Amino acid sequence: MGNVESNTNYTEKHKAQQVPDQTPDQVPEPGPSLLDLRDPRVRLCLEESGLDTRVLDEYLETTQTEWSNSSYYLGGQTRLRAESRISMSRLTETHDTIARREIEYGEPFNGFERLSVERSAAFFEQMIQILKLVKGDEFRTPEESSEDAIDRFLAWYYRPGGDEYKRIEARTKPTYDKLCKRTEE
């Protein structure tokens, strides 16, 4: 009987500590959604910048599993849907939750738990890097459609004088030596 009672208490305590389900943008927040970041044009920019984008695939794959109820867990803690926006404040809340739970629960109990925590931490770090590149909350305003936000981001990313513009220009611009060879031939 003691085991049943302690299991019930654990379950109730665990339910009370769970992050509530975030519904898809009841009050629109700024920032991109997972679907925005998975757009092939945005993803190309992320990959050209040398960022690891596997987290986007993993999170989207999680939303398609039966157990996930069409959600994924940002940093292993904050439950979001693919269309929910990832604001900088949401990243901060998730970071605080991770730190609080680390204090509450201490070190991982076994190797499997340690691997899970490390994987979640690595994915969370990847999302932070991605949001830094796309300028987080500036990526998409609360009123903006996904397509408008992506178009605006691409215009900013490839803007004349910007880092990516200079990198493309350097890749495609013929050098002085190549130009001289052409005129000699």
PANUMI-409946 format. One line per 2 residues: number of its first residue (from 1); their letters; for each residue z, y, x of N, C-alpha, C, O. Coordinates in Angstrom, 1 decimal. Layout:
NUM) a) Z,Y,X,Z,Y,X,Z,Y,X,Z,Y,X ~ ...
END
This chain:
1) mg) 0.0,-1.2,0.8,0.0,0.0,0.0,0.0,1.3,0.9,-0.6,2.3,0.5 ~ 0.7,1.2,2.0,0.8,2.3,2.9,-0.6,2.7,3.4,-0.9,3.9,3.6
3) nv) -1.5,1.7,3.7,-2.8,2.0,4.2,-3.7,2.7,3.2,-4.4,3.6,3.5 ~ -3.6,2.3,1.9,-4.3,2.9,0.9,-3.9,4.4,0.8,-4.8,5.3,0.7
5) es) -2.6,4.6,0.8,-2.2,6.0,0.7,-2.6,6.9,1.9,-3.1,8.0,1.7 ~ -2.5,6.3,3.1,-2.9,7.1,4.3,-4.4,7.3,4.3,-4.9,8.4,4.7
7) nt) -5.2,6.3,3.8,-6.6,6.5,3.8,-7.0,7.6,2.8,-7.9,8.4,3.0 ~ -6.3,7.6,1.6,-6.5,8.6,0.6,-6.2,10.0,1.2,-7.0,10.9,1.0
9) ny) -5.1,10.1,1.8,-4.7,11.4,2.4,-5.7,11.9,3.4,-6.1,13.0,3.5 ~ -6.2,10.9,4.3,-7.2,11.2,5.3,-8.5,11.7,4.6,-9.0,12.8,5.0
11) te) -8.9,11.0,3.5,-10.1,11.4,2.8,-10.0,12.8,2.2,-10.9,13.6,2.3 ~ -8.9,13.0,1.6,-8.7,14.4,0.9,-8.6,15.5,2.0,-9.2,16.5,1.8
13) kh) -7.9,15.2,3.1,-7.9,16.2,4.2,-9.3,16.4,4.8,-9.6,17.6,5.1 ~ -10.0,15.3,5.0,-11.4,15.5,5.5,-12.3,16.3,4.6,-13.1,17.1,5.0
15) ka) -12.2,16.0,3.3,-13.0,16.7,2.3,-12.7,18.2,2.3,-13.6,19.1,2.2 ~ -11.4,18.5,2.5,-11.0,19.9,2.5,-11.5,20.7,3.7,-11.7,21.9,3.7
17) qq) -11.8,19.9,4.8,-12.2,20.6,6.1,-13.7,20.6,6.2,-14.3,21.3,7.0 ~ -14.5,20.0,5.3,-15.9,20.0,5.3,-16.5,21.3,5.0,-16.0,22.0,4.1
19) vp) -17.5,21.7,5.7,-18.2,22.9,5.4,-19.0,22.7,4.1,-19.7,21.8,3.9 ~ -18.8,23.7,3.1,-19.5,23.5,1.8,-21.0,23.6,2.0,-21.5,24.2,3.0
21) dq) -21.8,22.9,1.1,-23.2,22.9,1.2,-23.8,24.3,1.0,-23.4,25.0,0.1 ~ -24.7,24.6,1.9,-25.3,25.9,1.8,-26.6,25.8,1.0,-27.4,25.0,1.3
23) tp) -26.6,26.5,-0.1,-27.8,26.4,-1.0,-28.9,27.3,-0.4,-28.6,28.2,0.3 ~ -30.1,27.0,-0.7,-31.3,27.7,-0.2,-31.3,29.2,-0.6,-31.8,29.6,-1.7
25) dq) -30.7,30.0,0.2,-30.8,31.5,0.1,-30.5,32.0,-1.3,-31.3,32.7,-1.8 ~ -29.3,31.8,-1.8,-28.9,32.4,-3.1,-29.0,33.9,-2.9,-29.5,34.7,-3.7
27) vp) -28.3,34.4,-1.8,-28.4,35.8,-1.4,-29.2,35.7,-0.1,-28.6,35.3,0.9 ~ -30.4,36.2,-0.1,-31.2,36.1,1.2,-30.5,36.7,2.4,-30.0,37.8,2.3
29) ep) -30.5,36.0,3.5,-30.0,36.5,4.7,-31.2,36.8,5.6,-32.3,36.3,5.4 ~ -30.9,37.5,6.7,-32.0,37.7,7.6,-32.1,36.5,8.5,-31.3,35.6,8.4
31) gp) -33.2,36.4,9.3,-33.4,35.3,10.2,-34.3,34.2,9.7,-34.7,34.2,8.5 ~ -34.8,33.4,10.6,-35.8,32.4,10.3,-35.2,31.2,9.6,-34.0,30.9,9.8
33) sl) -36.0,30.4,8.9,-35.5,29.1,8.4,-36.0,28.1,9.4,-36.9,28.4,10.3 ~ -35.6,26.8,9.2,-36.1,25.7,10.0,-37.6,25.6,9.8,-38.4,25.3,10.7
35) ld) -38.0,25.8,8.6,-39.5,25.7,8.3,-40.3,26.8,8.9,-41.4,26.5,9.4 ~ -39.7,28.0,9.0,-40.4,29.1,9.7,-40.6,28.7,11.2,-41.7,28.9,11.8
37) lr) -39.5,28.2,11.8,-39.6,27.8,13.2,-40.5,26.7,13.5,-41.0,26.5,14.6 ~ -40.7,25.8,12.5,-41.6,24.7,12.7,-43.1,25.0,12.4,-43.9,24.1,12.6
39) dp) -43.4,26.2,12.0,-44.7,26.6,11.8,-45.5,26.4,13.1,-44.9,26.9,14.2 ~ -46.6,25.8,13.2,-47.3,25.5,14.4,-47.6,26.8,15.3,-47.5,26.7,16.5
41) rv) -47.8,27.9,14.7,-48.0,29.1,15.5,-46.8,29.6,16.2,-46.8,30.0,17.3 ~ -45.6,29.5,15.5,-44.4,29.9,16.0,-44.0,28.9,17.1,-43.5,29.3,18.2
43) rl) -44.1,27.7,16.8,-43.8,26.6,17.7,-44.5,26.7,19.0,-44.0,26.5,20.1 ~ -45.8,27.1,18.9,-46.6,27.3,20.2,-46.0,28.4,21.0,-45.9,28.2,22.2
45) cl) -45.6,29.5,20.4,-44.9,30.5,21.1,-43.7,30.0,21.8,-43.4,30.4,23.0 ~ -42.9,29.3,21.1,-41.6,28.7,21.7,-41.9,27.8,22.9,-41.3,27.9,23.9
47) ee) -42.9,27.0,22.7,-43.2,26.1,23.8,-43.9,26.8,25.0,-43.6,26.4,26.1 ~ -44.7,27.8,24.7,-45.3,28.6,25.8,-44.2,29.3,26.6,-44.4,29.6,27.8
49) sg) -43.1,29.6,26.0,-42.0,30.3,26.6,-41.1,29.3,27.3,-40.1,29.7,27.9 ~ -41.4,28.0,27.3,-40.7,27.0,28.0,-39.4,26.5,27.3,-38.6,25.9,27.9
51) ld) -39.3,26.8,26.0,-38.1,26.3,25.3,-38.3,24.9,24.8,-39.4,24.5,24.4 ~ -37.3,24.1,24.7,-37.2,22.8,24.2,-37.2,22.9,22.7,-36.2,23.4,22.2
53) tr) -38.2,22.3,22.0,-38.2,22.5,20.6,-37.9,21.1,19.8,-38.1,21.0,18.6 ~ -37.4,20.1,20.6,-37.1,18.9,19.9,-36.1,19.0,18.8,-36.1,18.2,17.9
55) vl) -35.2,20.0,19.0,-34.2,20.2,17.9,-34.8,20.4,16.6,-34.3,20.0,15.6 ~ -35.9,21.1,16.5,-36.6,21.4,15.3,-37.1,20.1,14.6,-36.9,19.9,13.4
57) de) -37.6,19.2,15.4,-38.1,17.9,14.9,-36.9,17.1,14.4,-37.0,16.5,13.3 ~ -35.9,17.0,15.2,-34.7,16.2,14.8,-34.1,16.7,13.5,-33.8,15.9,12.7
59) yl) -33.9,18.0,13.4,-33.3,18.6,12.2,-34.2,18.3,11.0,-33.7,18.0,9.9 ~ -35.5,18.5,11.1,-36.4,18.3,10.0,-36.4,16.8,9.6,-36.4,16.5,8.4
61) et) -36.4,15.9,10.6,-36.3,14.5,10.4,-35.0,14.1,9.6,-35.1,13.3,8.7 ~ -33.9,14.8,10.0,-32.7,14.5,9.3,-32.8,14.9,7.8,-32.2,14.2,7.0
63) tq) -33.4,16.0,7.5,-33.5,16.4,6.1,-34.3,15.4,5.3,-34.2,15.4,4.0 ~ -35.1,14.5,5.9,-35.9,13.6,5.2,-35.2,12.2,5.0,-35.8,11.3,4.4
65) te) -34.0,12.1,5.6,-33.3,10.8,5.4,-32.6,10.8,4.1,-32.2,11.9,3.5 ~ -32.3,9.6,3.5,-31.7,9.5,2.2,-30.3,10.0,2.2,-29.8,10.7,1.3
67) ws) -29.5,9.7,3.3,-28.1,10.0,3.4,-27.8,11.5,3.5,-26.8,12.0,3.2 ~ -28.8,12.3,4.0,-28.6,13.7,4.3,-28.7,14.6,3.1,-28.3,15.8,3.1
69) ns) -29.2,14.1,2.0,-29.3,14.9,0.8,-30.2,16.2,1.0,-29.8,17.3,0.6 ~ -31.3,16.0,1.8,-32.2,17.1,2.1,-31.6,18.2,3.0,-32.0,19.3,2.9
71) sy) -30.6,17.8,3.8,-29.9,18.8,4.6,-29.8,18.3,6.1,-30.1,17.2,6.4 ~ -29.5,19.2,7.0,-29.2,18.9,8.3,-27.9,19.7,8.7,-27.5,20.6,8.0
73) yl) -27.3,19.3,9.8,-26.1,20.0,10.2,-26.3,20.8,11.5,-26.4,20.2,12.6 ~ -26.3,22.1,11.4,-26.5,23.0,12.5,-25.3,22.8,13.4,-24.1,23.0,13.0
75) gg) -25.5,22.4,14.7,-24.4,22.2,15.6,-23.5,21.1,15.2,-22.4,20.9,15.8 ~ -24.0,20.2,14.3,-23.1,19.1,13.8,-22.1,19.5,12.9,-21.2,18.7,12.5
77) qt) -22.1,20.8,12.4,-21.0,21.3,11.6,-21.4,22.0,10.3,-20.8,21.8,9.3 ~ -22.4,22.8,10.4,-22.8,23.7,9.2,-24.0,23.0,8.5,-25.1,22.9,9.1
79) rl) -23.7,22.7,7.3,-24.8,22.0,6.5,-25.8,23.0,5.9,-25.4,24.0,5.2 ~ -27.1,22.8,6.2,-28.1,23.7,5.8,-29.3,22.9,5.3,-29.5,21.7,5.6
81) ra) -30.1,23.5,4.5,-31.4,22.9,4.0,-32.5,23.5,4.9,-32.3,24.5,5.6 ~ -33.6,22.8,5.0,-34.7,23.3,5.8,-35.2,24.7,5.5,-35.6,25.4,6.4
83) es) -35.0,25.1,4.2,-35.5,26.4,3.8,-34.4,27.5,3.9,-34.7,28.7,3.7 ~ -33.2,27.1,4.3,-32.1,28.1,4.5,-32.3,28.9,5.7,-32.7,28.3,6.7
85) ri) -32.0,30.1,5.7,-32.2,31.0,6.8,-31.0,30.8,7.8,-29.9,30.6,7.4 ~ -31.4,30.9,9.1,-30.4,30.8,10.2,-30.1,32.2,10.7,-30.9,32.6,11.6
87) sm) -29.1,32.8,10.2,-28.8,34.2,10.7,-27.9,34.1,11.9,-27.3,33.0,12.2 ~ -27.8,35.2,12.6,-26.9,35.2,13.8,-25.4,35.0,13.4,-24.6,34.4,14.1
89) sr) -25.1,35.5,12.2,-23.7,35.3,11.7,-23.5,33.9,11.4,-22.3,33.4,11.6 ~ -24.5,33.2,10.9,-24.3,31.7,10.7,-24.1,31.0,12.0,-23.3,30.0,12.1
91) lt) -24.8,31.4,13.1,-24.6,30.8,14.4,-23.2,31.0,14.9,-22.5,30.2,15.4 ~ -22.7,32.3,14.7,-21.3,32.6,15.1,-20.3,31.8,14.3,-19.4,31.3,14.9
93) et) -20.5,31.6,13.0,-19.6,30.8,12.2,-19.6,29.4,12.7,-18.5,28.7,12.8 ~ -20.8,28.8,13.0,-20.9,27.5,13.5,-20.2,27.3,14.8,-19.5,26.3,15.0
95) hd) -20.4,28.3,15.7,-19.7,28.2,17.0,-18.2,28.2,16.8,-17.5,27.5,17.5 ~ -17.7,29.1,15.9,-16.3,29.2,15.7,-15.7,27.8,15.1,-14.6,27.4,15.5
97) ti) -16.5,27.2,14.2,-16.1,25.9,13.6,-16.0,24.9,14.7,-15.1,24.1,14.7 ~ -17.0,24.8,15.6,-17.0,23.9,16.7,-15.8,24.0,17.5,-15.1,23.1,17.9
99) ar) -15.5,25.3,17.9,-14.3,25.5,18.8,-13.0,25.2,18.0,-12.1,24.6,18.7 ~ -12.9,25.5,16.8,-11.7,25.2,16.0,-11.5,23.7,15.9,-10.4,23.2,16.0
101) re) -12.6,22.9,15.6,-12.5,21.5,15.5,-12.2,20.8,16.8,-11.5,19.8,16.8 ~ -12.7,21.4,17.9,-12.4,20.8,19.2,-10.9,20.9,19.5,-10.3,20.0,20.1
103) ie) -10.3,22.0,19.1,-8.8,22.2,19.2,-8.1,21.3,18.3,-7.1,20.6,18.7 ~ -8.5,21.2,17.0,-7.8,20.3,16.1,-7.9,18.8,16.4,-6.9,18.1,16.3
105) yg) -9.0,18.4,16.8,-9.2,17.0,17.0,-9.1,16.5,18.5,-9.0,15.3,18.7 ~ -9.2,17.4,19.4,-9.1,17.1,20.8,-10.4,16.4,21.3,-11.4,16.6,20.7
107) ep) -10.2,15.7,22.4,-11.3,15.0,23.0,-11.9,13.9,22.1,-11.2,13.3,21.3 ~ -13.2,13.6,22.3,-13.8,12.5,21.5,-13.0,11.2,21.8,-12.5,10.9,22.9
109) fn) -12.9,10.3,20.8,-12.1,9.1,20.8,-12.8,8.0,21.7,-12.1,7.3,22.4 ~ -14.1,7.9,21.6,-14.8,6.9,22.3,-16.2,7.4,22.8,-16.5,8.5,22.6
111) gf) -16.9,6.5,23.5,-18.2,6.9,24.0,-19.2,7.3,23.0,-20.0,8.2,23.2 ~ -19.2,6.6,21.8,-20.2,6.9,20.8,-19.9,8.3,20.2,-20.8,9.1,20.0
113) er) -18.6,8.6,20.0,-18.3,9.9,19.5,-18.6,11.0,20.5,-19.1,12.1,20.2 ~ -18.4,10.7,21.8,-18.7,11.7,22.9,-20.2,12.0,22.9,-20.6,13.1,23.0
115) ls) -21.0,10.9,22.8,-22.5,11.1,22.8,-22.9,12.0,21.6,-23.8,12.8,21.7 ~ -22.3,11.7,20.4,-22.6,12.5,19.2,-22.3,13.9,19.4,-23.1,14.8,19.1
117) ve) -21.1,14.2,19.9,-20.7,15.6,20.2,-21.6,16.3,21.2,-22.0,17.4,21.0 ~ -21.9,15.6,22.3,-22.8,16.2,23.3,-24.2,16.4,22.8,-24.8,17.5,23.1
119) rs) -24.7,15.5,21.9,-26.0,15.7,21.3,-26.0,16.9,20.4,-26.9,17.7,20.5 ~ -25.0,17.0,19.6,-24.9,18.2,18.7,-24.8,19.5,19.5,-25.4,20.5,19.1
121) aa) -24.0,19.5,20.5,-23.9,20.7,21.4,-25.2,21.1,22.0,-25.5,22.2,22.1 ~ -25.9,20.1,22.5,-27.2,20.3,23.1,-28.2,20.9,22.1,-28.9,21.9,22.4
123) ff) -28.2,20.4,20.9,-29.1,20.9,19.9,-28.7,22.3,19.5,-29.6,23.2,19.2 ~ -27.4,22.5,19.4,-26.9,23.9,19.0,-27.4,24.9,20.1,-27.8,26.0,19.8
125) eq) -27.2,24.5,21.4,-27.7,25.4,22.4,-29.2,25.7,22.4,-29.6,26.8,22.6 ~ -30.0,24.7,22.1,-31.4,24.9,21.9,-31.7,25.8,20.8,-32.6,26.7,20.9
127) mi) -31.0,25.7,19.7,-31.2,26.7,18.5,-30.8,28.1,18.9,-31.5,29.0,18.6 ~ -29.8,28.2,19.7,-29.4,29.6,20.2,-30.5,30.2,21.0,-30.8,31.3,20.8
129) qi) -31.0,29.4,21.9,-32.1,29.9,22.8,-33.4,30.2,22.0,-34.0,31.2,22.2 ~ -33.7,29.4,21.0,-34.8,29.7,20.1,-34.6,31.0,19.3,-35.5,31.8,19.3
131) lk) -33.4,31.1,18.8,-33.2,32.4,18.0,-33.1,33.6,18.9,-33.5,34.7,18.4 ~ -32.7,33.5,20.1,-32.8,34.6,21.0,-34.2,35.0,21.3,-34.5,36.2,21.3
133) lv) -35.1,34.1,21.4,-36.5,34.4,21.7,-37.2,35.1,20.5,-37.9,36.1,20.6 ~ -36.9,34.5,19.3,-37.5,35.1,18.1,-36.7,36.3,17.5,-37.0,36.8,16.4
135) kg) -35.8,36.8,18.2,-35.0,37.9,17.9,-34.1,37.7,16.7,-33.8,38.7,15.9 ~ -33.7,36.5,16.4,-32.7,36.1,15.4,-32.9,36.8,14.0,-33.9,36.6,13.3
137) de) -32.0,37.7,13.7,-32.0,38.4,12.4,-33.2,39.2,12.2,-33.6,39.5,11.1 ~ -33.8,39.7,13.3,-35.0,40.6,13.1,-36.3,39.8,12.8,-37.3,40.3,12.3
139) fr) -36.2,38.4,13.0,-37.4,37.6,12.7,-37.9,37.8,11.2,-39.1,37.9,11.0 ~ -36.9,37.7,10.3,-37.3,37.8,8.9,-36.2,38.6,8.2,-35.1,38.2,8.2
141) tp) -36.7,39.6,7.5,-35.7,40.4,6.7,-35.5,39.7,5.4,-36.2,38.9,5.0 ~ -34.4,40.1,4.7,-34.1,39.4,3.5,-35.2,39.5,2.4,-35.4,38.5,1.6
143) ee) -35.9,40.6,2.4,-37.0,40.7,1.4,-38.3,40.1,1.8,-39.2,40.0,1.0 ~ -38.5,39.8,3.0,-39.8,39.4,3.6,-40.1,37.9,3.3,-39.3,37.0,3.3
145) ss) -41.4,37.7,3.0,-41.9,36.3,2.8,-42.0,35.6,4.2,-42.1,36.3,5.2 ~ -42.0,34.3,4.2,-42.1,33.5,5.4,-43.4,33.9,6.2,-43.4,34.1,7.4
147) ed) -44.5,34.0,5.5,-45.8,34.2,6.1,-45.9,35.6,6.7,-46.4,35.8,7.8 ~ -45.3,36.6,6.0,-45.3,38.0,6.5,-44.4,38.1,7.8,-44.8,38.7,8.8
149) ai) -43.3,37.3,7.8,-42.4,37.3,9.0,-43.1,36.7,10.2,-43.0,37.2,11.3 ~ -43.8,35.6,9.9,-44.5,34.9,11.0,-45.6,35.8,11.6,-45.8,35.9,12.8
151) dr) -46.4,36.4,10.7,-47.4,37.3,11.1,-46.9,38.5,12.0,-47.5,38.8,13.0 ~ -45.8,39.1,11.5,-45.1,40.1,12.3,-44.6,39.7,13.6,-44.8,40.3,14.6
153) fl) -44.0,38.4,13.7,-43.5,37.9,14.9,-44.7,37.7,15.9,-44.6,38.0,17.1 ~ -45.8,37.1,15.4,-46.9,36.9,16.3,-47.5,38.2,16.9,-47.9,38.2,18.0
155) aw) -47.6,39.2,16.0,-48.1,40.5,16.5,-47.1,41.0,17.6,-47.6,41.6,18.5 ~ -45.8,40.9,17.4,-44.9,41.3,18.4,-45.0,40.5,19.7,-45.0,41.0,20.8
157) yy) -45.1,39.2,19.5,-45.1,38.2,20.7,-46.3,38.5,21.6,-46.2,38.4,22.8 ~ -47.5,38.7,20.9,-48.7,38.8,21.7,-49.1,40.3,21.9,-50.3,40.6,22.2
159) rp) -48.2,41.2,21.7,-48.5,42.7,21.7,-49.0,43.1,23.1,-48.5,42.5,24.1 ~ -49.9,44.0,23.2,-50.4,44.5,24.5,-49.2,45.0,25.3,-48.4,45.8,24.8
161) gg) -49.1,44.6,26.5,-48.0,45.0,27.4,-46.8,44.1,27.4,-46.0,44.2,28.2 ~ -46.8,43.2,26.4,-45.6,42.3,26.3,-45.8,41.2,27.3,-46.8,41.0,27.9
163) de) -44.7,40.5,27.5,-44.7,39.4,28.6,-45.7,38.4,28.3,-46.4,38.0,29.3 ~ -45.9,37.9,27.1,-46.9,36.9,26.8,-48.3,37.4,27.0,-49.2,36.7,27.5
165) yk) -48.5,38.6,26.6,-49.8,39.3,26.8,-50.2,39.3,28.3,-51.3,39.0,28.6 ~ -49.2,39.7,29.1,-49.5,39.8,30.5,-49.7,38.4,31.1,-50.6,38.3,32.0
167) ri) -49.0,37.4,30.6,-49.2,36.1,31.2,-50.6,35.5,30.8,-51.3,34.9,31.6 ~ -51.0,35.8,29.6,-52.4,35.3,29.2,-53.4,36.1,30.0,-54.4,35.5,30.4
169) ea) -53.2,37.4,30.1,-54.2,38.3,30.8,-54.3,37.8,32.3,-55.4,37.7,32.8 ~ -53.2,37.4,32.9,-53.2,36.9,34.3,-53.9,35.6,34.4,-54.6,35.3,35.4
171) rt) -53.8,34.8,33.4,-54.5,33.5,33.4,-56.0,33.6,33.2,-56.7,32.8,33.7 ~ -56.4,34.6,32.4,-57.8,34.7,32.1,-58.6,35.7,32.9,-59.8,35.7,32.9
173) kp) -57.9,36.7,33.5,-58.5,37.8,34.2,-59.1,37.3,35.5,-58.3,36.7,36.3 ~ -60.3,37.5,35.8,-60.9,37.1,37.0,-60.3,37.9,38.2,-60.1,39.1,38.0
175) ty) -60.1,37.3,39.3,-59.6,38.0,40.4,-60.7,38.8,41.1,-61.9,38.6,40.8 ~ -60.4,39.8,42.0,-61.4,40.6,42.7,-62.3,39.7,43.4,-63.5,39.9,43.5
177) dk) -61.8,38.6,44.1,-62.6,37.7,44.9,-63.7,37.0,44.0,-64.8,36.9,44.4 ~ -63.2,36.6,42.8,-64.1,35.9,41.9,-65.2,36.8,41.4,-66.4,36.4,41.3
179) lc) -64.9,38.1,41.2,-65.9,39.1,40.7,-66.9,39.3,41.8,-68.1,39.4,41.5 ~ -66.5,39.4,43.1,-67.4,39.6,44.2,-68.3,38.5,44.4,-69.5,38.7,44.7
181) kr) -67.8,37.3,44.2,-68.7,36.1,44.3,-69.8,36.1,43.3,-70.9,35.7,43.6 ~ -69.4,36.5,42.1,-70.4,36.6,41.0,-71.6,37.5,41.3,-72.7,37.3,41.0
183) te) -71.2,38.7,41.9,-72.2,39.7,42.2,-73.1,39.3,43.3,-74.3,39.7,43.4 ~ -72.6,38.5,44.3,-73.3,38.0,45.4,-74.3,36.9,45.0,-75.4,36.8,45.6
185) e) -74.0,36.2,44.0,-74.9,35.1,43.5,-76.0,35.6,42.7,-76.8,34.8,42.3
END
